[in-house]
Amino acid sequence: MTETNNGGPAFPSITEGEIAKWAGMTKIGPIAHPGMSLRDYFAGQALAGWLASFPPDCGVKAKQCAELAYELADAMIAAGKGGDA
């Protein structure tokens, strides 16, 4: 089974240790938060665009939309790395 390339984090950030202290955690210092994957972000953007263009009664199945959105996301990640999806 091959692992899907998720493109890494879409919006990585580092928060200050004070947030961890406030939340009752013991780790103090910068804490990395990877956020959603780039693959999920691309799929969400593709899905939003498609759904905005469909009439309400078009009969498109949710599973089909989701599969196509992730297919496009995979192609975008591959294209960004100079390859084919």
PyMOL commands that place a pseudoatom at each C-alpha (Angstrom):
pseudoatom trace, name=CA, resn=MET, resi=1, chain=A, elem=C, hetatm=0, pos=[0.000, 0.000, 0.000]
pseudoatom trace, name=CA, resn=THR, resi=2, chain=A, elem=C, hetatm=0, pos=[1.452, 3.351, -0.998]
pseudoatom trace, name=CA, resn=GLU, resi=3, chain=A, elem=C, hetatm=0, pos=[1.129, 6.368, 1.206]
pseudoatom trace, name=CA, resn=THR, resi=4, chain=A, elem=C, hetatm=0, pos=[-0.679, 9.355, -0.312]
pseudoatom trace, name=CA, resn=ASN, resi=5, chain=A, elem=C, hetatm=0, pos=[1.384, 12.522, -0.501]
pseudoatom trace, name=CA, resn=ASN, resi=6, chain=A, elem=C, hetatm=0, pos=[-0.655, 15.035, 1.487]
pseudoatom trace, name=CA, resn=GLY, resi=7, chain=A, elem=C, hetatm=0, pos=[1.601, 17.927, 0.476]
pseudoatom trace, name=CA, resn=GLY, resi=8, chain=A, elem=C, hetatm=0, pos=[2.578, 18.749, 4.043]
pseudoatom trace, name=CA, resn=PRO, resi=9, chain=A, elem=C, hetatm=0, pos=[0.911, 21.386, 6.194]
pseudoatom trace, name=CA, resn=ALA, resi=10, chain=A, elem=C, hetatm=0, pos=[-1.186, 24.061, 4.475]
pseudoatom trace, name=CA, resn=PHE, resi=11, chain=A, elem=C, hetatm=0, pos=[-0.915, 26.672, 7.237]
pseudoatom trace, name=CA, resn=PRO, resi=12, chain=A, elem=C, hetatm=0, pos=[1.841, 25.706, 9.677]
pseudoatom trace, name=CA, resn=SER, resi=13, chain=A, elem=C, hetatm=0, pos=[2.332, 27.989, 12.634]
pseudoatom trace, name=CA, resn=ILE, resi=14, chain=A, elem=C, hetatm=0, pos=[4.152, 28.213, 15.912]
pseudoatom trace, name=CA, resn=THR, resi=15, chain=A, elem=C, hetatm=0, pos=[2.392, 29.532, 18.982]
pseudoatom trace, name=CA, resn=GLU, resi=16, chain=A, elem=C, hetatm=0, pos=[3.958, 30.840, 22.122]
pseudoatom trace, name=CA, resn=GLY, resi=17, chain=A, elem=C, hetatm=0, pos=[4.447, 28.690, 25.188]
pseudoatom trace, name=CA, resn=GLU, resi=18, chain=A, elem=C, hetatm=0, pos=[2.116, 30.893, 27.206]
pseudoatom trace, name=CA, resn=ILE, resi=19, chain=A, elem=C, hetatm=0, pos=[-0.800, 29.359, 25.347]
pseudoatom trace, name=CA, resn=ALA, resi=20, chain=A, elem=C, hetatm=0, pos=[0.364, 25.911, 26.425]
pseudoatom trace, name=CA, resn=LYS, resi=21, chain=A, elem=C, hetatm=0, pos=[0.752, 27.130, 30.005]
pseudoatom trace, name=CA, resn=TRP, resi=22, chain=A, elem=C, hetatm=0, pos=[-2.729, 28.671, 29.946]
pseudoatom trace, name=CA, resn=ALA, resi=23, chain=A, elem=C, hetatm=0, pos=[-4.182, 25.416, 28.632]
pseudoatom trace, name=CA, resn=GLY, resi=24, chain=A, elem=C, hetatm=0, pos=[-2.654, 23.494, 31.540]
pseudoatom trace, name=CA, resn=MET, resi=25, chain=A, elem=C, hetatm=0, pos=[0.013, 21.760, 29.480]
pseudoatom trace, name=CA, resn=THR, resi=26, chain=A, elem=C, hetatm=0, pos=[3.476, 21.223, 30.910]
pseudoatom trace, name=CA, resn=LYS, resi=27, chain=A, elem=C, hetatm=0, pos=[5.444, 22.052, 27.760]
pseudoatom trace, name=CA, resn=ILE, resi=28, chain=A, elem=C, hetatm=0, pos=[6.512, 25.684, 27.734]
pseudoatom trace, name=CA, resn=GLY, resi=29, chain=A, elem=C, hetatm=0, pos=[8.102, 27.216, 24.655]
pseudoatom trace, name=CA, resn=PRO, resi=30, chain=A, elem=C, hetatm=0, pos=[7.235, 27.381, 20.989]
pseudoatom trace, name=CA, resn=ILE, resi=31, chain=A, elem=C, hetatm=0, pos=[4.758, 24.707, 19.932]
pseudoatom trace, name=CA, resn=ALA, resi=32, chain=A, elem=C, hetatm=0, pos=[4.304, 23.739, 16.283]
pseudoatom trace, name=CA, resn=HIS, resi=33, chain=A, elem=C, hetatm=0, pos=[0.784, 23.370, 14.921]
pseudoatom trace, name=CA, resn=PRO, resi=34, chain=A, elem=C, hetatm=0, pos=[0.815, 21.839, 11.444]
pseudoatom trace, name=CA, resn=GLY, resi=35, chain=A, elem=C, hetatm=0, pos=[-2.827, 22.601, 10.694]
pseudoatom trace, name=CA, resn=MET, resi=36, chain=A, elem=C, hetatm=0, pos=[-4.616, 20.920, 7.810]
pseudoatom trace, name=CA, resn=SER, resi=37, chain=A, elem=C, hetatm=0, pos=[-2.694, 19.264, 5.019]
pseudoatom trace, name=CA, resn=LEU, resi=38, chain=A, elem=C, hetatm=0, pos=[-2.149, 21.006, 1.713]
pseudoatom trace, name=CA, resn=ARG, resi=39, chain=A, elem=C, hetatm=0, pos=[-4.048, 18.135, 0.074]
pseudoatom trace, name=CA, resn=ASP, resi=40, chain=A, elem=C, hetatm=0, pos=[-7.115, 18.792, 2.243]
pseudoatom trace, name=CA, resn=TYR, resi=41, chain=A, elem=C, hetatm=0, pos=[-6.893, 22.522, 1.541]
pseudoatom trace, name=CA, resn=PHE, resi=42, chain=A, elem=C, hetatm=0, pos=[-6.681, 22.011, -2.235]
pseudoatom trace, name=CA, resn=ALA, resi=43, chain=A, elem=C, hetatm=0, pos=[-9.562, 19.519, -2.151]
pseudoatom trace, name=CA, resn=GLY, resi=44, chain=A, elem=C, hetatm=0, pos=[-11.702, 21.937, -0.146]
pseudoatom trace, name=CA, resn=GLN, resi=45, chain=A, elem=C, hetatm=0, pos=[-11.012, 24.776, -2.554]
pseudoatom trace, name=CA, resn=ALA, resi=46, chain=A, elem=C, hetatm=0, pos=[-11.859, 22.593, -5.562]
pseudoatom trace, name=CA, resn=LEU, resi=47, chain=A, elem=C, hetatm=0, pos=[-15.046, 21.383, -3.895]
pseudoatom trace, name=CA, resn=ALA, resi=48, chain=A, elem=C, hetatm=0, pos=[-16.175, 24.908, -3.023]
pseudoatom trace, name=CA, resn=GLY, resi=49, chain=A, elem=C, hetatm=0, pos=[-15.659, 26.052, -6.597]
pseudoatom trace, name=CA, resn=TRP, resi=50, chain=A, elem=C, hetatm=0, pos=[-17.557, 23.137, -8.073]
pseudoatom trace, name=CA, resn=LEU, resi=51, chain=A, elem=C, hetatm=0, pos=[-20.471, 23.366, -5.663]
pseudoatom trace, name=CA, resn=ALA, resi=52, chain=A, elem=C, hetatm=0, pos=[-20.822, 27.089, -6.315]
pseudoatom trace, name=CA, resn=SER, resi=53, chain=A, elem=C, hetatm=0, pos=[-21.246, 26.364, -10.023]
pseudoatom trace, name=CA, resn=PHE, resi=54, chain=A, elem=C, hetatm=0, pos=[-23.859, 23.581, -9.692]
pseudoatom trace, name=CA, resn=PRO, resi=55, chain=A, elem=C, hetatm=0, pos=[-27.593, 24.321, -9.641]
pseudoatom trace, name=CA, resn=PRO, resi=56, chain=A, elem=C, hetatm=0, pos=[-29.240, 23.155, -6.389]
pseudoatom trace, name=CA, resn=ASP, resi=57, chain=A, elem=C, hetatm=0, pos=[-31.109, 20.292, -8.063]
pseudoatom trace, name=CA, resn=CYS, resi=58, chain=A, elem=C, hetatm=0, pos=[-28.300, 18.959, -10.259]
pseudoatom trace, name=CA, resn=GLY, resi=59, chain=A, elem=C, hetatm=0, pos=[-28.254, 15.532, -8.577]
pseudoatom trace, name=CA, resn=VAL, resi=60, chain=A, elem=C, hetatm=0, pos=[-24.476, 15.335, -8.138]
pseudoatom trace, name=CA, resn=LYS, resi=61, chain=A, elem=C, hetatm=0, pos=[-23.510, 12.724, -5.541]
pseudoatom trace, name=CA, resn=ALA, resi=62, chain=A, elem=C, hetatm=0, pos=[-21.427, 13.836, -2.551]
pseudoatom trace, name=CA, resn=LYS, resi=63, chain=A, elem=C, hetatm=0, pos=[-19.048, 10.869, -2.791]
pseudoatom trace, name=CA, resn=GLN, resi=64, chain=A, elem=C, hetatm=0, pos=[-18.328, 11.616, -6.448]
pseudoatom trace, name=CA, resn=CYS, resi=65, chain=A, elem=C, hetatm=0, pos=[-17.632, 15.285, -5.668]
pseudoatom trace, name=CA, resn=ALA, resi=66, chain=A, elem=C, hetatm=0, pos=[-15.282, 14.356, -2.824]
pseudoatom trace, name=CA, resn=GLU, resi=67, chain=A, elem=C, hetatm=0, pos=[-13.379, 11.829, -4.935]
pseudoatom trace, name=CA, resn=LEU, resi=68, chain=A, elem=C, hetatm=0, pos=[-12.964, 14.319, -7.781]
pseudoatom trace, name=CA, resn=ALA, resi=69, chain=A, elem=C, hetatm=0, pos=[-11.863, 17.056, -5.376]
pseudoatom trace, name=CA, resn=TYR, resi=70, chain=A, elem=C, hetatm=0, pos=[-9.097, 14.847, -3.969]
pseudoatom trace, name=CA, resn=GLU, resi=71, chain=A, elem=C, hetatm=0, pos=[-8.107, 13.718, -7.460]
pseudoatom trace, name=CA, resn=LEU, resi=72, chain=A, elem=C, hetatm=0, pos=[-7.600, 17.366, -8.377]
pseudoatom trace, name=CA, resn=ALA, resi=73, chain=A, elem=C, hetatm=0, pos=[-5.731, 18.023, -5.126]
pseudoatom trace, name=CA, resn=ASP, resi=74, chain=A, elem=C, hetatm=0, pos=[-3.357, 15.132, -5.867]
pseudoatom trace, name=CA, resn=ALA, resi=75, chain=A, elem=C, hetatm=0, pos=[-2.779, 16.496, -9.381]
pseudoatom trace, name=CA, resn=MET, resi=76, chain=A, elem=C, hetatm=0, pos=[-2.036, 19.958, -7.989]
pseudoatom trace, name=CA, resn=ILE, resi=77, chain=A, elem=C, hetatm=0, pos=[0.507, 18.571, -5.523]
pseudoatom trace, name=CA, resn=ALA, resi=78, chain=A, elem=C, hetatm=0, pos=[2.170, 16.503, -8.260]
pseudoatom trace, name=CA, resn=ALA, resi=79, chain=A, elem=C, hetatm=0, pos=[2.260, 19.493, -10.625]
pseudoatom trace, name=CA, resn=GLY, resi=80, chain=A, elem=C, hetatm=0, pos=[3.811, 21.603, -7.904]
pseudoatom trace, name=CA, resn=LYS, resi=81, chain=A, elem=C, hetatm=0, pos=[6.610, 19.066, -7.616]
pseudoatom trace, name=CA, resn=GLY, resi=82, chain=A, elem=C, hetatm=0, pos=[7.053, 18.942, -11.401]
pseudoatom trace, name=CA, resn=GLY, resi=83, chain=A, elem=C, hetatm=0, pos=[5.443, 15.507, -11.864]
pseudoatom trace, name=CA, resn=ASP, resi=84, chain=A, elem=C, hetatm=0, pos=[2.252, 13.887, -13.067]
pseudoatom trace, name=CA, resn=ALA, resi=85, chain=A, elem=C, hetatm=0, pos=[-0.608, 12.779, -10.844]
for i in range(1, 85): cmd.bond("trace and resi %d" % i, "trace and resi %d" % (i + 1))
show_as sticks, trace
zoom trace
